[in-house]
Amino acid sequence: MMAVLRIVLLALLLALPAAAAEDYPTRPIRLVVPFPAAGPTDIVSRIVGQRLSVILDQPILIDNRGGAGGSIGSEIVAQAPPDGYTILMGTLATHTLNTLILPNMPYDPVRDFAPIARVLVNPNLLLVNPGLGVATVAQLIALLKANPGKYAYASSGNGTPLHLAGELFKLRTGVDMPHVPYRGSGPALNDLMAGQIMIMFETPASSVGFIRAGKIRALAVNSPQRCGALPEVPTMAESGVPDYETYTWNGLFAPAGTPRAIIDRLNRATVEALADPTVRTRLTELGTDVASSTPEALGALVKSELVKWAPIVQAAGAKVD
């Protein structure tokens, strides 16, 4: 009799996670944003989170935990209970570059997370000051090769995706172009417009207004497809530089061990949120391209990015400020 009772109790205990997953969610969900408020990842998280709260019928509470290139907030989620109530808005930095750059990573981007869905792709742009006198990537490459080391490029900081976009450009084209890191995109864009520096890699979100005003010139977009906010700007491949993609991305992750039923519920909700016309419009206006995915596709993306960026980071000797 006691043996039968133990079997029944064990069966009930094993059924608890499935029952909890079936009822999920029953309380607010914390969405950790591993960067400061008002930044691009925060803005995207609030747009998507607002719609998710309607679909899931529970509040999505944004929790900004910036620091160490996004690794502080990411570690919080990696160590959270795998119950679906603490999730992360991850990025190329949190799930690829930090692993390759930081000397003591507090988490493993593959082992410690359960992918939910990719959210968007954020293309990078190759920008120049109009006074440089080039209108195409081919003209820029010719100028740089004729003047090795003369023209530097700016980025928003050492070890950022935009810094590494410049290093990959150098590797693919063979040009000699020193790097000048800034503490943020704002000061770098100001110097680009003032002619203090003539070349920069940047995202559309912070530069599209200046491009449309003619204050800076976009030579190419570094993603596989043209940017919806700047459809007239050719891709790097169209400009004669093949095998060059340096777009960044955002994706939702849960702690490893989160039940598959919860991951699937969050994935369906995310795909539905990103299909909403208002959400798509707001994200497109930021210069991003909405790009939802399956959990498996996001997991495969993380693994492929680690392989892609390892030699580039090593060649650049990049470090997080």
C-alpha positions as CSV (number, residue, x, y, z in Angstrom):
1,M,0.0,0.0,0.0
2,M,2.8,2.4,0.9
3,A,4.6,1.6,-2.3
4,V,1.5,2.5,-4.3
5,L,1.1,5.7,-2.4
6,R,4.6,6.7,-3.2
7,I,4.1,6.1,-6.8
8,V,0.9,8.2,-6.9
9,L,2.7,11.1,-5.0
10,L,5.6,10.9,-7.5
11,A,3.3,11.1,-10.4
12,L,1.6,14.1,-8.9
13,L,4.9,15.9,-8.4
14,L,6.0,15.2,-11.9
15,A,2.7,16.6,-13.2
16,L,3.1,19.9,-11.4
17,P,5.5,21.6,-13.9
18,A,3.2,20.5,-16.8
19,A,0.1,21.9,-15.0
20,A,2.0,25.2,-14.2
21,A,3.0,25.5,-17.8
22,E,-0.5,24.9,-19.0
23,D,-1.9,27.7,-16.8
24,Y,1.1,30.1,-17.6
25,P,1.2,33.0,-17.1
26,T,-0.7,33.7,-13.9
27,R,1.3,36.7,-12.6
28,P,3.4,39.5,-14.0
29,I,6.5,38.7,-16.1
30,R,9.8,40.5,-15.5
31,L,11.6,41.4,-18.8
32,V,15.2,42.2,-18.0
33,V,16.8,44.8,-20.3
34,P,20.5,44.5,-19.8
35,F,21.1,48.1,-20.8
36,P,20.1,51.6,-19.5
37,A,16.7,53.1,-20.0
38,A,16.0,55.1,-23.1
39,G,18.6,53.2,-25.2
40,P,17.6,51.3,-28.3
41,T,17.2,47.9,-26.6
42,D,15.1,49.5,-23.9
43,I,12.9,51.2,-26.4
44,V,12.4,48.0,-28.4
45,S,11.6,46.1,-25.2
46,R,8.9,48.6,-24.1
47,I,7.2,48.5,-27.6
48,V,7.2,44.7,-27.7
49,G,6.5,44.3,-24.0
50,Q,3.4,46.5,-24.1
51,R,1.9,44.3,-26.8
52,L,2.9,41.1,-25.1
53,S,1.1,42.2,-21.9
54,V,-2.1,42.4,-23.9
55,I,-1.6,39.0,-25.6
56,L,-0.6,37.2,-22.3
57,D,-3.1,39.1,-20.2
58,Q,-0.4,39.9,-17.6
59,P,1.8,43.0,-17.0
60,I,5.3,42.9,-18.6
61,L,7.6,44.7,-16.1
62,I,10.7,46.2,-17.7
63,D,13.7,45.9,-15.4
64,N,16.8,47.8,-16.6
65,R,20.0,46.2,-15.4
66,G,22.8,47.8,-17.3
67,G,26.5,47.3,-17.0
68,A,29.5,45.3,-18.4
69,G,28.2,45.4,-21.9
70,G,24.9,43.8,-20.9
71,S,26.4,40.9,-19.0
72,I,25.1,42.0,-15.6
73,G,21.4,41.8,-16.6
74,S,22.0,38.7,-18.6
75,E,23.5,36.9,-15.6
76,I,20.5,37.8,-13.5
77,V,18.2,35.9,-16.0
78,A,20.6,33.0,-16.3
79,Q,20.4,32.5,-12.6
80,A,16.6,33.1,-12.3
81,P,14.1,30.3,-11.6
82,P,13.2,28.6,-15.0
83,D,9.5,29.3,-14.6
84,G,8.9,31.8,-17.4
85,Y,8.5,34.8,-15.1
86,T,12.0,36.3,-15.7
87,I,13.1,36.6,-19.3
88,L,15.8,38.6,-21.1
89,M,15.9,40.9,-24.1
90,G,19.3,39.6,-25.4
91,T,21.5,41.1,-28.1
92,L,24.5,40.3,-30.3
93,A,26.6,41.8,-27.5
94,T,25.1,39.7,-24.6
95,H,25.1,36.4,-26.5
96,T,28.1,36.7,-28.7
97,L,30.6,39.5,-28.3
98,N,30.8,39.5,-24.5
99,T,31.7,35.9,-24.5
100,L,34.5,36.6,-26.9
101,I,35.7,39.9,-25.2
102,L,35.1,39.7,-21.5
103,P,37.9,37.8,-19.6
104,N,35.6,36.3,-17.0
105,M,32.1,35.7,-18.4
106,P,29.5,35.0,-15.6
107,Y,27.3,32.9,-17.9
108,D,27.4,30.7,-21.0
109,P,25.2,32.1,-23.8
110,V,24.3,28.6,-25.1
111,R,24.2,26.4,-22.0
112,D,22.5,28.9,-19.6
113,F,19.6,30.1,-21.7
114,A,16.5,28.7,-23.5
115,P,15.9,30.7,-26.7
116,I,12.3,32.0,-27.2
117,A,12.3,34.1,-30.4
118,R,14.3,36.6,-32.4
119,V,12.6,40.0,-32.3
120,L,14.4,42.1,-34.9
121,V,17.4,42.7,-37.0
122,N,19.1,46.1,-36.6
123,P,21.3,46.8,-39.7
124,N,24.5,48.8,-39.4
125,L,25.4,51.6,-41.8
126,L,28.7,52.8,-43.3
127,L,28.5,56.5,-43.1
128,V,30.8,59.3,-44.3
129,N,31.0,63.1,-44.1
130,P,29.8,64.5,-47.5
131,G,33.0,66.5,-47.6
132,L,35.0,63.3,-48.1
133,G,33.9,63.4,-51.7
134,V,32.9,59.7,-52.1
135,A,29.4,58.5,-53.0
136,T,30.0,54.8,-53.2
137,V,31.8,52.0,-51.3
138,A,34.0,51.4,-54.2
139,Q,35.1,55.1,-54.2
140,L,35.8,54.9,-50.5
141,I,37.9,51.8,-50.8
142,A,39.9,53.4,-53.6
143,L,40.5,56.5,-51.5
144,L,41.6,54.5,-48.5
145,K,44.0,52.3,-50.5
146,A,45.5,55.4,-52.1
147,N,46.0,57.0,-48.6
148,P,46.7,54.1,-46.1
149,G,46.3,55.2,-42.5
150,K,45.2,58.7,-43.3
151,Y,41.5,58.4,-42.6
152,A,40.1,56.9,-39.4
153,Y,36.7,55.6,-38.6
154,A,34.6,56.2,-35.5
155,S,32.4,53.9,-33.5
156,S,30.4,54.2,-30.3
157,G,33.1,52.4,-28.3
158,N,35.7,49.7,-28.1
159,G,34.3,46.2,-28.4
160,T,30.9,47.3,-29.7
161,P,29.3,45.7,-32.7
162,L,30.0,48.9,-34.6
163,H,33.7,48.8,-33.8
164,L,33.8,45.2,-35.1
165,A,31.8,46.2,-38.2
166,G,34.8,48.5,-39.0
167,E,37.3,45.7,-38.3
168,L,35.4,43.3,-40.5
169,F,35.3,45.9,-43.3
170,K,39.1,46.2,-43.1
171,L,39.6,42.4,-43.2
172,R,37.3,42.0,-46.2
173,T,38.7,45.0,-48.2
174,G,42.3,45.2,-47.2
175,V,42.2,48.9,-46.3
176,D,44.3,50.6,-43.6
177,M,41.8,52.6,-41.5
178,P,42.6,53.3,-37.8
179,H,39.8,53.1,-35.2
180,V,38.7,56.0,-33.0
181,P,36.4,54.8,-30.2
182,Y,33.9,57.3,-28.7
183,R,31.8,57.0,-25.5
184,G,28.5,56.7,-27.3
185,S,27.1,57.4,-30.7
186,G,26.1,61.0,-30.0
187,P,29.6,62.5,-29.7
188,A,30.8,60.4,-32.7
189,L,28.0,61.6,-34.9
190,N,28.6,65.2,-33.9
191,D,32.3,64.9,-34.9
192,L,31.3,63.1,-38.2
193,M,29.0,66.0,-39.1
194,A,31.6,68.6,-38.1
195,G,34.3,66.9,-40.2
196,Q,36.5,66.0,-37.3
197,I,36.3,62.4,-38.4
198,M,35.2,61.4,-41.9
199,I,34.0,57.7,-41.6
200,M,31.7,56.0,-39.1
201,F,29.7,52.8,-38.6
202,E,26.3,53.4,-36.9
203,T,22.8,52.2,-36.7
204,P,19.9,53.8,-38.6
205,A,18.0,54.6,-35.3
206,S,20.4,57.3,-34.4
207,S,21.5,58.5,-37.8
208,V,18.6,58.3,-40.2
209,G,17.4,61.9,-39.5
210,F,20.9,63.3,-40.2
211,I,21.1,61.2,-43.4
212,R,17.8,62.6,-44.7
213,A,18.9,66.1,-43.8
214,G,22.0,65.7,-45.9
215,K,24.4,66.2,-43.0
216,I,25.9,62.7,-43.4
217,R,25.9,60.3,-46.3
218,A,25.1,56.6,-46.0
219,L,27.2,54.5,-48.5
220,A,25.9,51.0,-47.6
221,V,23.8,49.0,-45.2
222,N,25.6,46.0,-43.7
223,S,22.7,43.6,-43.5
224,P,21.7,41.0,-46.2
225,Q,18.7,43.1,-47.3
226,R,18.2,46.8,-47.7
227,C,16.9,48.7,-44.7
228,G,13.2,49.6,-44.7
229,A,13.9,53.1,-43.4
230,L,16.5,53.8,-46.1
231,P,15.5,51.7,-49.1
232,E,17.7,53.7,-51.5
233,V,20.9,52.7,-49.7
234,P,22.5,49.6,-51.3
235,T,23.7,46.6,-49.2
236,M,27.4,46.0,-48.8
237,A,27.1,43.0,-51.1
238,E,25.5,45.1,-53.8
239,S,28.3,47.5,-53.4
240,G,31.0,44.9,-54.2
241,V,32.0,43.6,-50.8
242,P,30.7,40.0,-50.5
243,D,30.6,38.0,-47.3
244,Y,30.1,41.0,-45.2
245,E,27.2,41.1,-42.7
246,T,27.4,43.0,-39.4
247,Y,23.8,43.6,-38.5
248,T,22.9,43.3,-34.8
249,W,19.8,41.7,-33.4
250,N,17.5,41.4,-30.4
251,G,16.0,38.2,-29.1
252,L,14.1,36.9,-26.1
253,F,15.6,34.3,-23.8
254,A,14.5,32.4,-20.7
255,P,16.7,30.6,-18.2
256,A,17.8,27.1,-19.2
257,G,15.4,24.5,-18.0
258,T,12.3,26.5,-18.6
259,P,9.5,24.0,-19.6
260,R,9.0,23.7,-23.4
261,A,5.3,24.5,-23.0
262,I,6.2,27.9,-21.5
263,I,8.8,28.6,-24.2
264,D,6.2,27.7,-26.9
265,R,3.6,30.0,-25.3
266,L,6.1,32.9,-25.2
267,N,7.1,32.2,-28.7
268,R,3.6,32.3,-30.0
269,A,2.9,35.5,-28.1
270,T,6.1,37.1,-29.5
271,V,5.3,36.2,-33.1
272,E,1.8,37.6,-32.6
273,A,3.1,40.8,-31.1
274,L,5.5,41.4,-33.9
275,A,2.8,40.8,-36.5
276,D,0.7,43.6,-35.0
277,P,0.7,46.5,-37.5
278,T,1.3,49.2,-34.8
279,V,4.2,47.4,-33.4
280,R,5.7,46.8,-36.8
281,T,5.3,50.4,-37.7
282,R,6.9,51.7,-34.5
283,L,9.9,49.3,-34.9
284,T,10.3,50.1,-38.6
285,E,10.4,53.8,-37.8
286,L,13.4,53.1,-35.6
287,G,15.2,51.8,-38.6
288,T,15.0,48.1,-37.6
289,D,13.6,45.1,-39.5
290,V,11.1,42.9,-37.6
291,A,12.3,39.3,-37.8
292,S,10.5,36.8,-35.5
293,S,11.7,33.2,-35.4
294,T,11.3,29.8,-33.8
295,P,13.3,29.1,-30.6
296,E,15.5,26.7,-32.6
297,A,16.3,29.4,-35.2
298,L,17.4,31.8,-32.5
299,G,19.5,29.1,-30.8
300,A,21.2,28.4,-34.1
301,L,21.8,32.1,-34.7
302,V,23.7,32.4,-31.4
303,K,25.9,29.4,-32.2
304,S,26.7,30.7,-35.7
305,E,27.4,34.2,-34.5
306,L,30.0,32.9,-32.0
307,V,31.8,31.1,-34.9
308,K,31.6,34.1,-37.2
309,W,32.8,36.7,-34.7
310,A,35.6,34.9,-33.0
311,P,38.3,35.5,-35.6
312,I,37.2,39.1,-36.0
313,V,37.4,39.9,-32.3
314,Q,40.8,38.2,-32.2
315,A,42.1,40.3,-35.1
316,A,40.8,43.5,-33.6
317,G,42.1,42.8,-30.1
318,A,38.8,44.3,-28.9
319,K,38.0,44.9,-25.3
320,V,34.9,46.1,-23.5
321,D,35.4,49.6,-22.0
